[in-house]
Amino acid sequence: MKVMVLVKATPDSEAGVMPTEEILTAMGHFNEELVKAGVMQAGEGLHPSSKGVRVQFSGSDRTVTDGPFTETKELVAGFWIWQVTSIEEAIAWIKRSPFQDGEVEIRPIFTDDDFGEAFTPELKAQEDRLRAKIAQKGK
């Protein structure tokens, strides 16, 4: 099962406070463990919401709102994509992380089967082509 681990923003991350060398080192070691175990597929930190925008959709209308955004606890400061056998395995991994405060959210990523009959063979073929192109660009 593939999951996304969402690292929630904190007042410090939203203020642009960068992690210390000690924290970066600890996180680097944790990421190395994840990679060696074949769990980590991707992971990135995000700039504060003050550098982002939101796009709201209403019919054919598009409204762009510049950050920063309120409710820090609802914002994301970074993420991982992990391949695990279960949510319980993901929980076990995140409990080993060097985080000292804050919150993460772990959510399963949809698979093709989750979409049922609406995901036609043609749509699956299109998705497979797109994933192959993405994989080629990553090499």
RODO-2510 file (C-alpha; in nm, 4 decimals, decimal comma):
residues 139
     n   res          X          Y          Z
     1     m     0,0000     0,0000     0,0000
     2     k     0,1205     0,3459    -0,0823
     3     v     0,0631     0,6283     0,1674
     4     m     0,1271     0,9990     0,1831
     5     v     0,2658     1,1234     0,5109
     6     l     0,1716     1,4901     0,5476
     7     v     0,3870     1,6908     0,7858
     8     k     0,1691     1,9634     0,9308
     9     a     0,2945     2,3208     0,9488
    10     t     0,3946     2,4819     1,2770
    11     p     0,4199     2,8487     1,3709
    12     d     0,7974     2,8214     1,3117
    13     s     0,7660     2,6583     0,9685
    14     e     0,5088     2,9197     0,8645
    15     a     0,7448     3,1955     0,9859
    16     g     1,0168     3,0544     0,7601
    17     v     1,2356     2,9373     1,0488
    18     m     1,4773     2,6868     0,8986
    19     p     1,5694     2,3675     1,0826
    20     t     1,9012     2,3487     1,2643
    21     e     2,1928     2,1384     1,1433
    22     e     2,1134     1,8936     1,4241
    23     i     1,7536     1,8504     1,3074
    24     l     1,8578     1,8219     0,9417
    25     t     2,1144     1,5573     1,0348
    26     a     1,8624     1,3550     1,2352
    27     m     1,6070     1,3761     0,9536
    28     g     1,8734     1,2750     0,7016
    29     h     1,9496     0,9626     0,9064
    30     f     1,5786     0,8811     0,9333
    31     n     1,5343     0,9244     0,5568
    32     e     1,8330     0,6941     0,4992
    33     e     1,6620     0,4255     0,7112
    34     l     1,3422     0,4670     0,5104
    35     v     1,5288     0,4369     0,1790
    36     k     1,7337     0,1352     0,2918
    37     a     1,4102    -0,0377     0,3975
    38     g     1,2516     0,0357     0,0590
    39     v     0,9798     0,2475     0,2204
    40     m     1,0530     0,6033     0,1012
    41     q     0,9604     0,6806    -0,2591
    42     a     0,9618     1,0604    -0,2386
    43     g     0,9760     1,3377     0,0163
    44     e     1,0078     1,7137     0,0182
    45     g     0,9714     2,0106     0,2483
    46     l     0,7531     2,3024     0,1457
    47     h     0,8066     2,6767     0,1731
    48     p     0,5694     2,8638     0,4065
    49     s     0,2212     2,9459     0,2775
    50     s     0,3291     3,3109     0,2413
    51     k     0,5100     3,1995    -0,0764
    52     g     0,2111     3,0018    -0,2072
    53     v    -0,1236     3,0661    -0,3680
    54     r    -0,4628     2,9001    -0,3598
    55     v    -0,6843     2,8594    -0,6615
    56     q    -1,0559     2,8321    -0,5962
    57     f    -1,2878     2,6798    -0,8574
    58     s    -1,6528     2,7692    -0,9032
    59     g    -1,7903     2,6448    -1,2336
    60     s    -1,5707     2,8052    -1,4998
    61     d    -1,4473     3,0794    -1,2617
    62     r    -1,0972     3,0623    -1,1136
    63     t    -0,9976     3,2818    -0,8201
    64     v    -0,6344     3,3041    -0,7115
    65     t    -0,5548     3,4063    -0,3538
    66     d    -0,2011     3,4826    -0,2432
    67     g    -0,0692     3,3420     0,0859
    68     p    -0,0086     3,3498     0,3720
    69     f    -0,3043     3,1476     0,4886
    70     t    -0,4517     3,1343     0,8360
    71     e    -0,5007     2,8259     1,0514
    72     t    -0,1434     2,7005     1,0585
    73     k    -0,2603     2,3636     1,1940
    74     e    -0,4437     2,3027     0,8642
    75     l    -0,1372     2,3692     0,6452
    76     v     0,1237     2,1235     0,5182
    77     a     0,4965     2,1876     0,5630
    78     g     0,6241     1,8776     0,3845
    79     f     0,5449     1,5265     0,2746
    80     w     0,6702     1,1767     0,2070
    81     i     0,5379     0,9060    -0,0209
    82     w     0,5932     0,5665     0,1411
    83     q     0,5377     0,2112     0,0204
    84     v     0,4292     0,0076     0,3222
    85     t     0,2299    -0,3068     0,3914
    86     s    -0,0262    -0,1304     0,6126
    87     i    -0,1173     0,1883     0,7953
    88     e     0,0200     0,0213     1,1068
    89     e     0,3626    -0,0109     0,9428
    90     a     0,3516     0,3582     0,8483
    91     i     0,2629     0,4473     1,2071
    92     a     0,5538     0,2384     1,3350
    93     w     0,7913     0,4224     1,1005
    94     i     0,6671     0,7705     1,1891
    95     k     0,6984     0,6934     1,5600
    96     r     1,0713     0,6423     1,4929
    97     s     1,1046     0,9854     1,3304
    98     p     1,3115     1,2579     1,4962
    99     f     1,0131     1,4938     1,5331
   100     q     0,9950     1,6507     1,8785
   101     d     0,6734     1,8458     1,8256
   102     g     0,4076     1,8975     1,5615
   103     e     0,1749     1,6584     1,3863
   104     v     0,1695     1,4334     1,0815
   105     e    -0,1227     1,2844     0,8929
   106     i    -0,0955     0,9500     0,7128
   107     r    -0,3359     0,8832     0,4274
   108     p    -0,3591     0,5961     0,1801
   109     i    -0,3110     0,6824    -0,1863
   110     f    -0,5794     0,5580    -0,4248
   111     t    -0,5021     0,2581    -0,6424
   112     d    -0,6553     0,1905    -0,9837
   113     d    -0,8939    -0,0639    -0,8292
   114     d    -1,0370     0,1973    -0,5926
   115     f    -1,2088     0,3722    -0,8854
   116     g    -1,4112     0,0675    -0,9902
   117     e    -1,5815     0,0528    -1,3283
   118     a    -1,5430     0,4281    -1,3864
   119     f    -1,1719     0,3630    -1,4451
   120     t    -1,2131     0,2123    -1,7924
   121     p    -0,9398     0,0161    -1,9735
   122     e    -0,8806     0,3259    -2,1884
   123     l    -0,8306     0,5443    -1,8813
   124     k    -0,6001     0,2829    -1,7281
   125     a    -0,3940     0,2717    -2,0483
   126     q    -0,3695     0,6516    -2,0458
   127     e    -0,2614     0,6491    -1,6802
   128     d     0,0003     0,3807    -1,7512
   129     r     0,1401     0,5878    -2,0430
   130     l     0,1620     0,8986    -1,8248
   131     r     0,3351     0,7131    -1,5408
   132     a     0,5870     0,5660    -1,7871
   133     k     0,6637     0,9139    -1,9240
   134     i     0,7078     1,0512    -1,5729
   135     a     0,9414     0,7641    -1,4835
   136     q     1,1502     0,8277    -1,7977
   137     k     1,1890     1,1981    -1,7146
   138     g     1,3073     1,1054    -1,3667
   139     k     1,6056     0,9087    -1,5041
***
